[in-house]
């Protein structure tokens, strides 16, 4: 006995959407991760400075320490 030939099923996802999804994934793989200039950890591209979130917090806290007036010593 021979099997009946199955008709080819129509694709569930249109080819245009499938192609866009493939392109979006390939772009993510091509992006090179930016490294922190202080510690070398991965950073986000949100800031103009190449600092990770830890180094950015340390920098901000250092600024706060500098801006606070020194207590008058008697």
Predicted model as a PDB file, atoms N, CA, C, CB and O in Angstrom, pLDDT in the B-factor column:
MODEL        1                                                                  
ATOM      1  N   UNK A   1       0.824  -1.178   0.000  1.00 72.00           N  
ATOM      2  CA  UNK A   1       0.000   0.000   0.000  1.00 72.00           C  
ATOM      3  C   UNK A   1       0.874   1.250   0.000  1.00 72.00           C  
ATOM      4  CB  UNK A   1      -0.941  -0.007   1.200  1.00 72.00           C  
ATOM      5  O   UNK A   1       1.926   1.310   0.638  1.00 72.00           O  
ATOM      6  N   UNK A   2       0.413   2.204  -0.713  1.00 80.00           N  
ATOM      7  CA  UNK A   2       1.111   3.482  -0.763  1.00 80.00           C  
ATOM      8  C   UNK A   2       0.379   4.498   0.098  1.00 80.00           C  
ATOM      9  CB  UNK A   2       1.233   3.988  -2.215  1.00 80.00           C  
ATOM     10  O   UNK A   2      -0.840   4.463   0.268  1.00 80.00           O  
ATOM     11  N   UNK A   3       1.189   5.406   0.633  1.00 83.00           N  
ATOM     12  CA  UNK A   3       0.591   6.491   1.417  1.00 83.00           C  
ATOM     13  C   UNK A   3       0.023   7.533   0.481  1.00 83.00           C  
ATOM     14  CB  UNK A   3       1.628   7.129   2.373  1.00 83.00           C  
ATOM     15  O   UNK A   3       0.498   7.722  -0.639  1.00 83.00           O  
ATOM     16  N   UNK A   4      -0.991   8.197   0.961  1.00 83.00           N  
ATOM     17  CA  UNK A   4      -1.550   9.293   0.182  1.00 83.00           C  
ATOM     18  C   UNK A   4      -0.618  10.499   0.292  1.00 83.00           C  
ATOM     19  CB  UNK A   4      -2.989   9.652   0.669  1.00 83.00           C  
ATOM     20  O   UNK A   4      -0.066  10.771   1.358  1.00 83.00           O  
ATOM     21  N   UNK A   5      -0.451  11.202  -0.791  1.00 81.00           N  
ATOM     22  CA  UNK A   5       0.359  12.406  -0.782  1.00 81.00           C  
ATOM     23  C   UNK A   5      -0.375  13.512  -0.043  1.00 81.00           C  
ATOM     24  CB  UNK A   5       0.704  12.845  -2.213  1.00 81.00           C  
ATOM     25  O   UNK A   5      -1.533  13.815  -0.330  1.00 81.00           O  
ATOM     26  N   UNK A   6       0.320  14.105   0.911  1.00 80.00           N  
ATOM     27  CA  UNK A   6      -0.262  15.193   1.694  1.00 80.00           C  
ATOM     28  C   UNK A   6      -0.056  16.501   0.947  1.00 80.00           C  
ATOM     29  CB  UNK A   6       0.365  15.264   3.117  1.00 80.00           C  
ATOM     30  O   UNK A   6       1.049  16.776   0.479  1.00 80.00           O  
ATOM     31  N   UNK A   7      -1.095  17.306   0.829  1.00 78.00           N  
ATOM     32  CA  UNK A   7      -0.901  18.616   0.192  1.00 78.00           C  
ATOM     33  C   UNK A   7      -0.020  19.485   1.102  1.00 78.00           C  
ATOM     34  CB  UNK A   7      -2.283  19.320  -0.088  1.00 78.00           C  
ATOM     35  O   UNK A   7      -0.081  19.390   2.328  1.00 78.00           O  
ATOM     36  N   UNK A   8       0.799  20.333   0.466  1.00 78.00           N  
ATOM     37  CA  UNK A   8       1.680  21.199   1.249  1.00 78.00           C  
ATOM     38  C   UNK A   8       0.840  22.206   2.026  1.00 78.00           C  
ATOM     39  CB  UNK A   8       2.702  21.929   0.333  1.00 78.00           C  
ATOM     40  O   UNK A   8      -0.060  22.852   1.489  1.00 78.00           O  
ATOM     41  N   UNK A   9       1.166  22.315   3.305  1.00 78.00           N  
ATOM     42  CA  UNK A   9       0.425  23.227   4.180  1.00 78.00           C  
ATOM     43  C   UNK A   9       0.863  24.659   3.921  1.00 78.00           C  
ATOM     44  CB  UNK A   9       0.636  22.859   5.669  1.00 78.00           C  
ATOM     45  O   UNK A   9       2.024  24.922   3.607  1.00 78.00           O  
ATOM     46  N   UNK A  10      -0.074  25.568   4.055  1.00 79.00           N  
ATOM     47  CA  UNK A  10       0.246  26.985   3.906  1.00 79.00           C  
ATOM     48  C   UNK A  10       1.021  27.440   5.140  1.00 79.00           C  
ATOM     49  CB  UNK A  10      -1.050  27.842   3.710  1.00 79.00           C  
ATOM     50  O   UNK A  10       0.739  26.985   6.248  1.00 79.00           O  
ATOM     51  N   UNK A  11       1.989  28.329   4.959  1.00 76.00           N  
ATOM     52  CA  UNK A  11       2.746  28.795   6.129  1.00 76.00           C  
ATOM     53  C   UNK A  11       1.852  29.597   7.071  1.00 76.00           C  
ATOM     54  CB  UNK A  11       3.952  29.652   5.688  1.00 76.00           C  
ATOM     55  O   UNK A  11       0.990  30.363   6.640  1.00 76.00           O  
ATOM     56  N   UNK A  12       2.079  29.402   8.352  1.00 83.00           N  
ATOM     57  CA  UNK A  12       1.275  30.083   9.369  1.00 83.00           C  
ATOM     58  C   UNK A  12       1.688  31.555   9.471  1.00 83.00           C  
ATOM     59  CB  UNK A  12       1.427  29.382  10.744  1.00 83.00           C  
ATOM     60  O   UNK A  12       0.844  32.439   9.615  1.00 83.00           O  
ATOM     61  N   UNK A  13       2.990  31.799   9.396  1.00 82.00           N  
ATOM     62  CA  UNK A  13       3.522  33.159   9.503  1.00 82.00           C  
ATOM     63  C   UNK A  13       3.884  33.630   8.095  1.00 82.00           C  
ATOM     64  CB  UNK A  13       4.773  33.217  10.464  1.00 82.00           C  
ATOM     65  O   UNK A  13       4.579  32.927   7.362  1.00 82.00           O  
ATOM     66  N   UNK A  14       3.416  34.813   7.722  1.00 86.00           N  
ATOM     67  CA  UNK A  14       3.769  35.321   6.390  1.00 86.00           C  
ATOM     68  C   UNK A  14       5.283  35.466   6.229  1.00 86.00           C  
ATOM     69  CB  UNK A  14       3.086  36.673   6.138  1.00 86.00           C  
ATOM     70  O   UNK A  14       5.997  35.718   7.200  1.00 86.00           O  
ATOM     71  N   UNK A  15       5.756  35.308   5.017  1.00 87.00           N  
ATOM     72  CA  UNK A  15       7.188  35.343   4.733  1.00 87.00           C  
ATOM     73  C   UNK A  15       7.812  36.698   5.065  1.00 87.00           C  
ATOM     74  CB  UNK A  15       7.432  35.010   3.274  1.00 87.00           C  
ATOM     75  O   UNK A  15       8.977  36.766   5.457  1.00 87.00           O  
ATOM     76  N   UNK A  16       7.047  37.765   4.910  1.00 91.00           N  
ATOM     77  CA  UNK A  16       7.574  39.109   5.197  1.00 91.00           C  
ATOM     78  C   UNK A  16       7.905  39.245   6.684  1.00 91.00           C  
ATOM     79  CB  UNK A  16       6.552  40.201   4.773  1.00 91.00           C  
ATOM     80  O   UNK A  16       8.968  39.752   7.042  1.00 91.00           O  
ATOM     81  N   UNK A  17       7.005  38.797   7.538  1.00 90.00           N  
ATOM     82  CA  UNK A  17       7.227  38.891   8.984  1.00 90.00           C  
ATOM     83  C   UNK A  17       8.376  37.979   9.395  1.00 90.00           C  
ATOM     84  CB  UNK A  17       5.940  38.521   9.764  1.00 90.00           C  
ATOM     85  O   UNK A  17       9.185  38.351  10.246  1.00 90.00           O  
ATOM     86  N   UNK A  18       8.458  36.817   8.815  1.00 87.00           N  
ATOM     87  CA  UNK A  18       9.537  35.889   9.112  1.00 87.00           C  
ATOM     88  C   UNK A  18      10.896  36.476   8.744  1.00 87.00           C  
ATOM     89  CB  UNK A  18       9.317  34.577   8.374  1.00 87.00           C  
ATOM     90  O   UNK A  18      11.865  36.323   9.488  1.00 87.00           O  
ATOM     91  N   UNK A  19      10.966  37.144   7.604  1.00 89.00           N  
ATOM     92  CA  UNK A  19      12.216  37.768   7.159  1.00 89.00           C  
ATOM     93  C   UNK A  19      12.620  38.912   8.091  1.00 89.00           C  
ATOM     94  CB  UNK A  19      12.072  38.289   5.717  1.00 89.00           C  
ATOM     95  O   UNK A  19      13.803  39.072   8.394  1.00 89.00           O  
ATOM     96  N   UNK A  20      11.646  39.709   8.548  1.00 88.00           N  
ATOM     97  CA  UNK A  20      11.942  40.803   9.482  1.00 88.00           C  
ATOM     98  C   UNK A  20      12.479  40.252  10.800  1.00 88.00           C  
ATOM     99  CB  UNK A  20      10.681  41.658   9.738  1.00 88.00           C  
ATOM    100  O   UNK A  20      13.402  40.819  11.385  1.00 88.00           O  
ATOM    101  N   UNK A  21      11.905  39.158  11.261  1.00 85.00           N  
ATOM    102  CA  UNK A  21      12.366  38.547  12.510  1.00 85.00           C  
ATOM    103  C   UNK A  21      13.800  38.043  12.364  1.00 85.00           C  
ATOM    104  CB  UNK A  21      11.434  37.391  12.923  1.00 85.00           C  
ATOM    105  O   UNK A  21      14.609  38.199  13.279  1.00 85.00           O  
ATOM    106  N   UNK A  22      14.113  37.449  11.235  1.00 83.00           N  
ATOM    107  CA  UNK A  22      15.474  36.961  11.009  1.00 83.00           C  
ATOM    108  C   UNK A  22      16.474  38.115  10.983  1.00 83.00           C  
ATOM    109  CB  UNK A  22      15.548  36.170   9.695  1.00 83.00           C  
ATOM    110  O   UNK A  22      17.573  38.001  11.525  1.00 83.00           O  
ATOM    111  N   UNK A  23      16.092  39.225  10.351  1.00 82.00           N  
ATOM    112  CA  UNK A  23      16.987  40.393  10.289  1.00 82.00           C  
ATOM    113  C   UNK A  23      17.213  40.998  11.670  1.00 82.00           C  
ATOM    114  CB  UNK A  23      16.412  41.458   9.344  1.00 82.00           C  
ATOM    115  O   UNK A  23      18.330  41.396  12.000  1.00 82.00           O  
ATOM    116  N   UNK A  24      16.160  41.068  12.474  1.00 79.00           N  
ATOM    117  CA  UNK A  24      16.295  41.674  13.800  1.00 79.00           C  
ATOM    118  C   UNK A  24      17.210  40.835  14.688  1.00 79.00           C  
ATOM    119  CB  UNK A  24      14.916  41.834  14.462  1.00 79.00           C  
ATOM    120  O   UNK A  24      17.958  41.388  15.494  1.00 79.00           O  
ATOM    121  N   UNK A  25      17.163  39.531  14.555  1.00 76.00           N  
ATOM    122  CA  UNK A  25      18.042  38.674  15.350  1.00 76.00           C  
ATOM    123  C   UNK A  25      19.483  38.822  14.889  1.00 76.00           C  
ATOM    124  CB  UNK A  25      17.602  37.205  15.256  1.00 76.00           C  
ATOM    125  O   UNK A  25      20.390  38.897  15.718  1.00 76.00           O  
ATOM    126  N   UNK A  26      19.705  38.864  13.604  1.00 67.00           N  
ATOM    127  CA  UNK A  26      21.071  38.954  13.097  1.00 67.00           C  
ATOM    128  C   UNK A  26      21.714  40.294  13.457  1.00 67.00           C  
ATOM    129  CB  UNK A  26      21.084  38.757  11.580  1.00 67.00           C  
ATOM    130  O   UNK A  26      22.925  40.342  13.671  1.00 67.00           O  
ATOM    131  N   UNK A  27      20.945  41.381  13.533  1.00 61.00           N  
ATOM    132  CA  UNK A  27      21.495  42.682  13.919  1.00 61.00           C  
ATOM    133  C   UNK A  27      21.960  42.654  15.367  1.00 61.00           C  
ATOM    134  CB  UNK A  27      20.452  43.796  13.718  1.00 61.00           C  
ATOM    135  O   UNK A  27      22.983  43.250  15.702  1.00 61.00           O  
ATOM    136  N   UNK A  28      21.211  41.959  16.237  1.00 55.00           N  
ATOM    137  CA  UNK A  28      21.605  41.878  17.637  1.00 55.00           C  
ATOM    138  C   UNK A  28      22.923  41.129  17.798  1.00 55.00           C  
ATOM    139  CB  UNK A  28      20.514  41.199  18.455  1.00 55.00           C  
ATOM    140  O   UNK A  28      23.727  41.473  18.664  1.00 55.00           O  
ATOM    141  N   UNK A  29      23.146  40.134  16.993  1.00 57.00           N  
ATOM    142  CA  UNK A  29      24.376  39.362  17.090  1.00 57.00           C  
ATOM    143  C   UNK A  29      25.571  40.137  16.564  1.00 57.00           C  
ATOM    144  CB  UNK A  29      24.235  38.060  16.335  1.00 57.00           C  
ATOM    145  O   UNK A  29      26.699  39.896  16.996  1.00 57.00           O  
ATOM    146  N   UNK A  30      25.350  41.053  15.652  1.00 56.00           N  
ATOM    147  CA  UNK A  30      26.453  41.802  15.062  1.00 56.00           C  
ATOM    148  C   UNK A  30      26.940  42.935  15.952  1.00 56.00           C  
ATOM    149  CB  UNK A  30      26.038  42.354  13.730  1.00 56.00           C  
ATOM    150  O   UNK A  30      28.082  43.375  15.819  1.00 56.00           O  
ATOM    151  N   UNK A  31      26.097  43.414  16.855  1.00 62.00           N  
ATOM    152  CA  UNK A  31      26.485  44.522  17.719  1.00 62.00           C  
ATOM    153  C   UNK A  31      27.562  44.061  18.698  1.00 62.00           C  
ATOM    154  CB  UNK A  31      25.259  45.080  18.480  1.00 62.00           C  
ATOM    155  O   UNK A  31      27.421  43.034  19.361  1.00 62.00           O  
ATOM    156  N   UNK A  32      28.623  44.830  18.772  1.00 68.00           N  
ATOM    157  CA  UNK A  32      29.707  44.517  19.679  1.00 68.00           C  
ATOM    158  C   UNK A  32      29.403  45.148  21.037  1.00 68.00           C  
ATOM    159  CB  UNK A  32      31.067  45.017  19.116  1.00 68.00           C  
ATOM    160  O   UNK A  32      29.016  46.314  21.119  1.00 68.00           O  
ATOM    161  N   UNK A  33      29.580  44.378  22.081  1.00 73.00           N  
ATOM    162  CA  UNK A  33      29.299  44.873  23.424  1.00 73.00           C  
ATOM    163  C   UNK A  33      30.338  45.918  23.803  1.00 73.00           C  
ATOM    164  CB  UNK A  33      29.286  43.713  24.452  1.00 73.00           C  
ATOM    165  O   UNK A  33      31.535  45.718  23.595  1.00 73.00           O  
ATOM    166  N   UNK A  34      29.881  47.023  24.357  1.00 81.00           N  
ATOM    167  CA  UNK A  34      30.770  48.093  24.797  1.00 81.00           C  
ATOM    168  C   UNK A  34      31.254  47.743  26.196  1.00 81.00           C  
ATOM    169  CB  UNK A  34      30.052  49.491  24.773  1.00 81.00           C  
ATOM    170  O   UNK A  34      30.468  47.332  27.050  1.00 81.00           O  
ATOM    171  N   UNK A  35      32.542  47.907  26.424  1.00 87.00           N  
ATOM    172  CA  UNK A  35      33.136  47.590  27.725  1.00 87.00           C  
ATOM    173  C   UNK A  35      33.315  48.853  28.552  1.00 87.00           C  
ATOM    174  CB  UNK A  35      34.487  46.877  27.547  1.00 87.00           C  
ATOM    175  O   UNK A  35      33.558  49.935  28.017  1.00 87.00           O  
ATOM    176  N   UNK A  36      33.192  48.699  29.851  1.00 88.00           N  
ATOM    177  CA  UNK A  36      33.395  49.802  30.788  1.00 88.00           C  
ATOM    178  C   UNK A  36      34.863  50.216  30.740  1.00 88.00           C  
ATOM    179  CB  UNK A  36      32.973  49.397  32.241  1.00 88.00           C  
ATOM    180  O   UNK A  36      35.754  49.366  30.717  1.00 88.00           O  
ATOM    181  N   UNK A  37      35.108  51.515  30.726  1.00 88.00           N  
ATOM    182  CA  UNK A  37      36.488  52.006  30.640  1.00 88.00           C  
ATOM    183  C   UNK A  37      37.233  51.840  31.965  1.00 88.00           C  
ATOM    184  CB  UNK A  37      36.499  53.477  30.222  1.00 88.00           C  
ATOM    185  O   UNK A  37      38.460  51.937  31.992  1.00 88.00           O  
ATOM    186  N   UNK A  38      36.511  51.592  33.068  1.00 90.00           N  
ATOM    187  CA  UNK A  38      37.154  51.457  34.366  1.00 90.00           C  
ATOM    188  C   UNK A  38      37.399  49.993  34.719  1.00 90.00           C  
ATOM    189  CB  UNK A  38      36.307  52.120  35.442  1.00 90.00           C  
ATOM    190  O   UNK A  38      38.526  49.595  35.013  1.00 90.00           O  
ATOM    191  N   UNK A  39      36.319  49.188  34.686  1.00 92.00           N  
ATOM    192  CA  UNK A  39      36.446  47.807  35.164  1.00 92.00           C  
ATOM    193  C   UNK A  39      36.361  46.759  34.058  1.00 92.00           C  
ATOM    194  CB  UNK A  39      35.382  47.532  36.180  1.00 92.00           C  
ATOM    195  O   UNK A  39      36.707  45.602  34.294  1.00 92.00           O  
ATOM    196  N   UNK A  40      35.912  47.128  32.863  1.00 87.00           N  
ATOM    197  CA  UNK A  40      35.844  46.183  31.753  1.00 87.00           C  
ATOM    198  C   UNK A  40      34.547  45.413  31.654  1.00 87.00           C  
ATOM    199  CB  UNK A  40      36.950  45.227  31.859  1.00 87.00           C  
ATOM    200  O   UNK A  40      34.431  44.533  30.801  1.00 87.00           O  
ATOM    201  N   UNK A  41      33.566  45.707  32.491  1.00 87.00           N  
ATOM    202  CA  UNK A  41      32.276  45.023  32.425  1.00 87.00           C  
ATOM    203  C   UNK A  41      31.473  45.543  31.229  1.00 87.00           C  
ATOM    204  CB  UNK A  41      31.482  45.222  33.744  1.00 87.00           C  
ATOM    205  O   UNK A  41      31.769  46.608  30.687  1.00 87.00           O  
ATOM    206  N   UNK A  42      30.456  44.781  30.827  1.00 85.00           N  
ATOM    207  CA  UNK A  42      29.614  45.221  29.712  1.00 85.00           C  
ATOM    208  C   UNK A  42      28.780  46.425  30.119  1.00 85.00           C  
ATOM    209  CB  UNK A  42      28.701  44.079  29.236  1.00 85.00           C  
ATOM    210  O   UNK A  42      28.322  46.517  31.258  1.00 85.00           O  
ATOM    211  N   UNK A  43      28.584  47.343  29.187  1.00 85.00           N  
ATOM    212  CA  UNK A  43      27.804  48.544  29.461  1.00 85.00           C  
ATOM    213  C   UNK A  43      26.656  48.653  28.469  1.00 85.00           C  
ATOM    214  CB  UNK A  43      28.692  49.802  29.398  1.00 85.00           C  
ATOM    215  O   UNK A  43      26.602  47.929  27.475  1.00 85.00           O  
ATOM    216  N   UNK A  44      25.754  49.558  28.752  1.00 79.00           N  
ATOM    217  CA  UNK A  44      24.669  49.841  27.825  1.00 79.00           C  
ATOM    218  C   UNK A  44      25.069  51.037  26.975  1.00 79.00           C  
ATOM    219  CB  UNK A  44      23.330  50.110  28.580  1.00 79.00           C  
ATOM    220  O   UNK A  44      25.968  51.795  27.340  1.00 79.00           O  
ATOM    221  N   UNK A  45      24.408  51.200  25.856  1.00 74.00           N  
ATOM    222  CA  UNK A  45      24.713  52.308  24.956  1.00 74.00           C  
ATOM    223  C   UNK A  45      23.865  53.536  25.256  1.00 74.00           C  
ATOM    224  CB  UNK A  45      24.507  51.882  23.518  1.00 74.00           C  
ATOM    225  O   UNK A  45      23.789  54.448  24.433  1.00 74.00           O  
ATOM    226  N   UNK A  46      23.231  53.570  26.418  1.00 71.00           N  
ATOM    227  CA  UNK A  46      22.343  54.671  26.770  1.00 71.00           C  
ATOM    228  C   UNK A  46      23.139  55.947  27.045  1.00 71.00           C  
ATOM    229  CB  UNK A  46      21.494  54.301  27.993  1.00 71.00           C  
ATOM    230  O   UNK A  46      22.738  57.033  26.627  1.00 71.00           O  
ATOM    231  N   UNK A  47      24.233  55.820  27.728  1.00 72.00           N  
ATOM    232  CA  UNK A  47      25.009  56.984  28.137  1.00 72.00           C  
ATOM    233  C   UNK A  47      26.138  57.260  27.141  1.00 72.00           C  
ATOM    234  CB  UNK A  47      25.580  56.776  29.547  1.00 72.00           C  
ATOM    235  O   UNK A  47      26.576  56.374  26.408  1.00 72.00           O  
ATOM    236  N   UNK A  48      26.587  58.494  27.138  1.00 79.00           N  
ATOM    237  CA  UNK A  48      27.719  58.862  26.287  1.00 79.00           C  
ATOM    238  C   UNK A  48      29.026  58.375  26.893  1.00 79.00           C  
ATOM    239  CB  UNK A  48      27.767  60.382  26.078  1.00 79.00           C  
ATOM    240  O   UNK A  48      30.024  58.232  26.187  1.00 79.00           O  
ATOM    241  N   UNK A  49      29.027  58.117  28.209  1.00 83.00           N  
ATOM    242  CA  UNK A  49      30.223  57.635  28.886  1.00 83.00           C  
ATOM    243  C   UNK A  49      30.265  56.112  28.839  1.00 83.00           C  
ATOM    244  CB  UNK A  49      30.265  58.135  30.345  1.00 83.00           C  
ATOM    245  O   UNK A  49      29.237  55.465  29.040  1.00 83.00           O  
ATOM    246  N   UNK A  50      31.411  55.538  28.583  1.00 87.00           N  
ATOM    247  CA  UNK A  50      31.510  54.073  28.577  1.00 87.00           C  
ATOM    248  C   UNK A  50      31.712  53.518  29.986  1.00 87.00           C  
ATOM    249  CB  UNK A  50      32.661  53.623  27.671  1.00 87.00           C  
ATOM    250  O   UNK A  50      32.757  52.939  30.285  1.00 87.00           O  
ATOM    251  N   UNK A  51      30.708  53.695  30.853  1.00 88.00           N  
ATOM    252  CA  UNK A  51      30.790  53.217  32.227  1.00 88.00           C  
ATOM    253  C   UNK A  51      29.671  52.221  32.500  1.00 88.00           C  
ATOM    254  CB  UNK A  51      30.720  54.393  33.219  1.00 88.00           C  
ATOM    255  O   UNK A  51      28.551  52.396  32.022  1.00 88.00           O  
ATOM    256  N   UNK A  52      29.973  51.171  33.272  1.00 89.00           N  
ATOM    257  CA  UNK A  52      28.932  50.236  33.697  1.00 89.00           C  
ATOM    258  C   UNK A  52      28.129  50.900  34.817  1.00 89.00           C  
ATOM    259  CB  UNK A  52      29.549  48.864  34.173  1.00 89.00           C  
ATOM    260  O   UNK A  52      28.487  51.979  35.289  1.00 89.00           O  
ATOM    261  N   UNK A  53      27.057  50.256  35.232  1.00 88.00           N  
ATOM    262  CA  UNK A  53      26.183  50.903  36.214  1.00 88.00           C  
ATOM    263  C   UNK A  53      26.881  51.053  37.560  1.00 88.00           C  
ATOM    264  CB  UNK A  53      24.888  50.105  36.383  1.00 88.00           C  
ATOM    265  O   UNK A  53      26.611  52.013  38.282  1.00 88.00           O  
ATOM    266  N   UNK A  54      27.767  50.131  37.914  1.00 91.00           N  
ATOM    267  CA  UNK A  54      28.458  50.222  39.201  1.00 91.00           C  
ATOM    268  C   UNK A  54      29.404  51.420  39.204  1.00 91.00           C  
ATOM    269  CB  UNK A  54      29.237  48.918  39.498  1.00 91.00           C  
ATOM    270  O   UNK A  54      29.400  52.222  40.138  1.00 91.00           O  
ATOM    271  N   UNK A  55      30.207  51.534  38.159  1.00 91.00           N  
ATOM    272  CA  UNK A  55      31.164  52.650  38.083  1.00 91.00           C  
ATOM    273  C   UNK A  55      30.440  53.986  37.969  1.00 91.00           C  
ATOM    274  CB  UNK A  55      32.113  52.466  36.885  1.00 91.00           C  
ATOM    275  O   UNK A  55      30.901  54.990  38.513  1.00 91.00           O  
ATOM    276  N   UNK A  56      29.307  54.004  37.265  1.00 89.00           N  
ATOM    277  CA  UNK A  56      28.525  55.234  37.147  1.00 89.00           C  
ATOM    278  C   UNK A  56      28.003  55.655  38.518  1.00 89.00           C  
ATOM    279  CB  UNK A  56      27.353  55.045  36.155  1.00 89.00           C  
ATOM    280  O   UNK A  56      28.020  56.842  38.843  1.00 89.00           O  
ATOM    281  N   UNK A  57      27.533  54.691  39.335  1.00 91.00           N  
ATOM    282  CA  UNK A  57      27.042  55.003  40.690  1.00 91.00           C  
ATOM    283  C   UNK A  57      28.178  55.507  41.581  1.00 91.00           C  
ATOM    284  CB  UNK A  57      26.385  53.756  41.329  1.00 91.00           C  
ATOM    285  O   UNK A  57      28.001  56.443  42.360  1.00 91.00           O  
ATOM    286  N   UNK A  58      29.341  54.876  41.454  1.00 91.00           N  
ATOM    287  CA  UNK A  58      30.486  55.328  42.243  1.00 91.00           C  
ATOM    288  C   UNK A  58      30.892  56.746  41.873  1.00 91.00           C  
ATOM    289  CB  UNK A  58      31.665  54.385  42.051  1.00 91.00           C  
ATOM    290  O   UNK A  58      31.251  57.543  42.740  1.00 91.00           O  
ATOM    291  N   UNK A  59      30.834  57.052  40.599  1.00 89.00           N  
ATOM    292  CA  UNK A  59      31.175  58.399  40.134  1.00 89.00           C  
ATOM    293  C   UNK A  59      30.181  59.418  40.688  1.00 89.00           C  
ATOM    294  CB  UNK A  59      31.196  58.454  38.588  1.00 89.00           C  
ATOM    295  O   UNK A  59      30.582  60.484  41.156  1.00 89.00           O  
ATOM    296  N   UNK A  60      28.889  59.095  40.636  1.00 86.00           N  
ATOM    297  CA  UNK A  60      27.860  60.009  41.149  1.00 86.00           C  
ATOM    298  C   UNK A  60      28.035  60.219  42.643  1.00 86.00           C  
ATOM    299  CB  UNK A  60      26.448  59.467  40.851  1.00 86.00           C  
ATOM    300  O   UNK A  60      27.933  61.348  43.122  1.00 86.00           O  
ATOM    301  N   UNK A  61      28.300  59.140  43.394  1.00 88.00           N  
ATOM    302  CA  UNK A  61      28.473  59.298  44.838  1.00 88.00           C  
ATOM    303  C   UNK A  61      29.736  60.094  45.158  1.00 88.00           C  
ATOM    304  CB  UNK A  61      28.528  57.926  45.521  1.00 88.00           C  
ATOM    305  O   UNK A  61      29.770  60.822  46.150  1.00 88.00           O  
ATOM    306  N   UNK A  62      30.766  59.964  44.337  1.00 84.00           N  
ATOM    307  CA  UNK A  62      31.982  60.761  44.551  1.00 84.00           C  
ATOM    308  C   UNK A  62      31.699  62.235  44.310  1.00 84.00           C  
ATOM    309  CB  UNK A  62      33.121  60.281  43.626  1.00 84.00           C  
ATOM    310  O   UNK A  62      32.209  63.092  45.031  1.00 84.00           O  
ATOM    311  N   UNK A  63      30.887  62.535  43.298  1.00 80.00           N  
ATOM    312  CA  UNK A  63      30.510  63.925  43.045  1.00 80.00           C  
ATOM    313  C   UNK A  63      29.747  64.492  44.238  1.00 80.00           C  
ATOM    314  CB  UNK A  63      29.658  64.034  41.763  1.00 80.00           C  
ATOM    315  O   UNK A  63      29.975  65.634  44.637  1.00 80.00           O  
ATOM    316  N   UNK A  64      28.844  63.699  44.806  1.00 77.00           N  
ATOM    317  CA  UNK A  64      28.061  64.181  45.957  1.00 77.00           C  
ATOM    318  C   UNK A  64      28.975  64.471  47.137  1.00 77.00           C  
ATOM    319  CB  UNK A  64      26.984  63.147  46.361  1.00 77.00           C  
ATOM    320  O   UNK A  64      28.780  65.450  47.857  1.00 77.00           O  
ATOM    321  N   UNK A  65      29.980  63.610  47.335  1.00 77.00           N  
ATOM    322  CA  UNK A  65      30.914  63.832  48.441  1.00 77.00           C  
ATOM    323  C   UNK A  65      31.707  65.113  48.243  1.00 77.00           C  
ATOM    324  CB  UNK A  65      31.867  62.647  48.581  1.00 77.00           C  
ATOM    325  O   UNK A  65      31.966  65.833  49.207  1.00 77.00           O  
ATOM    326  N   UNK A  66      32.091  65.405  47.023  1.00 76.00           N  
ATOM    327  CA  UNK A  66      32.881  66.607  46.736  1.00 76.00           C  
ATOM    328  C   UNK A  66      32.028  67.864  46.904  1.00 76.00           C  
ATOM    329  CB  UNK A  66      33.463  66.545  45.307  1.00 76.00           C  
ATOM    330  O   UNK A  66      32.513  68.884  47.392  1.00 76.00           O  
ATOM    331  N   UNK A  67      30.770  67.792  46.503  1.00 75.00           N  
ATOM    332  CA  UNK A  67      29.899  68.976  46.528  1.00 75.00           C  
ATOM    333  C   UNK A  67      29.432  69.324  47.943  1.00 75.00           C  
ATOM    334  CB  UNK A  67      28.685  68.750  45.630  1.00 75.00           C  
ATOM    335  O   UNK A  67      29.038  70.463  48.192  1.00 75.00           O  
ATOM    336  N   UNK A  68      29.467  68.384  48.856  1.00 70.00           N  
ATOM    337  CA  UNK A  68      29.024  68.686  50.214  1.00 70.00           C  
ATOM    338  C   UNK A  68      30.047  69.596  50.893  1.00 70.00           C  
ATOM    339  CB  UNK A  68      28.821  67.380  51.033  1.00 70.00           C  
ATOM    340  O   UNK A  68      31.253  69.371  50.791  1.00 70.00           O  
ATOM    341  N   UNK A  69      29.560  70.616  51.579  1.00 70.00           N  
ATOM    342  CA  UNK A  69      30.503  71.517  52.263  1.00 70.00           C  
ATOM    343  C   UNK A  69      31.214  70.787  53.403  1.00 70.00           C  
ATOM    344  CB  UNK A  69      29.765  72.768  52.810  1.00 70.00           C  
ATOM    345  O   UNK A  69      30.619  69.967  54.102  1.00 70.00           O  
ATOM    346  N   UNK A  70      32.460  71.094  53.566  1.00 65.00           N  
ATOM    347  CA  UNK A  70      33.238  70.480  54.641  1.00 65.00           C  
ATOM    348  C   UNK A  70      32.800  71.070  55.967  1.00 65.00           C  
ATOM    349  CB  UNK A  70      34.761  70.689  54.425  1.00 65.00           C  
ATOM    350  O   UNK A  70      32.593  72.280  56.056  1.00 65.00           O  
ATOM    351  N   UNK A  71      32.652  70.256  56.995  1.00 69.00           N  
ATOM    352  CA  UNK A  71      32.258  70.799  58.301  1.00 69.00           C  
ATOM    353  C   UNK A  71      33.398  71.639  58.885  1.00 69.00           C  
ATOM    354  CB  UNK A  71      31.872  69.651  59.279  1.00 69.00           C  
ATOM    355  O   UNK A  71      34.577  71.310  58.751  1.00 69.00           O  
ATOM    356  N   UNK A  72      33.010  72.704  59.520  1.00 67.00           N  
ATOM    357  CA  UNK A  72      34.018  73.615  60.109  1.00 67.00           C  
ATOM    358  C   UNK A  72      34.620  72.953  61.338  1.00 67.00           C  
ATOM    359  CB  UNK A  72      33.385  75.005  60.487  1.00 67.00           C  
ATOM    360  O   UNK A  72      33.910  72.539  62.254  1.00 67.00           O  
ATOM    361  N   UNK A  73      35.932  72.864  61.338  1.00 69.00           N  
ATOM    362  CA  UNK A  73      36.612  72.294  62.498  1.00 69.00           C  
ATOM    363  C   UNK A  73      37.087  73.423  63.410  1.00 69.00           C  
ATOM    364  CB  UNK A  73      37.808  71.401  62.058  1.00 69.00           C  
ATOM    365  O   UNK A  73      37.591  74.448  62.951  1.00 69.00           O  
ATOM    366  N   UNK A  74      36.917  73.212  64.679  1.00 62.00           N  
ATOM    367  CA  UNK A  74      37.320  74.263  65.622  1.00 62.00           C  
ATOM    368  C   UNK A  74      38.618  73.951  66.260  1.00 62.00           C  
ATOM    369  CB  UNK A  74      36.285  74.466  66.681  1.00 62.00           C  
ATOM    370  O   UNK A  74      39.105  74.728  67.081  1.00 62.00           O  
TER     371      UNK A  74                                                      
ENDMDL                                                                          
END                                                                             
